[in-house]
């Protein structure tokens, strides 16, 4: 089974076995949609009972009964089955970094522009770095990106003067 990294356990919380996590995506409550999570290198299976989110993100796991159980999980990565990662997407125009990296980019005439090699997260819009013997930057904006084909790892963009 292929795994997808979603976070890391950074500490325990209280005596009843809650764990505090660093979550790598936007909405930790989306984890409630996942059938099970996998923790650590051995990817042991756990079921989420409850998610608490405020300043800290806390998980209550069915298999973790006390602080001693929780201590054994500290500093371990949290994974999900890659087949379930789409459940974590906020909206239809949101993609995972590993889906975008390596994507071939074409203009509207289907002329090859380059391959996405890096993503810069700048705030409102990410910036994609393309490589085709020289580096080019394009904004990850609906204004310029006309189509994304995840299956074939292709992207079609509308070029405007001065963009590339």
Buried (B, 14 or more C-beta within 10 A) or exposed (E): EEBBBBBBBBBBBEEEBBBBBBBBBEEBEBBEEBEEBBBBEEBEEBEBBEBBBEEEBBBBBEEBEEBEBBEEBEEBBBBBBBEBBEEBBEEEEEBBEEEBBEBBBBBEEEEEBBBBBBBEEEEEBBBBBBEBEEEBEBBBEEEBBEEBEEEEBBBBBEBEEEBB
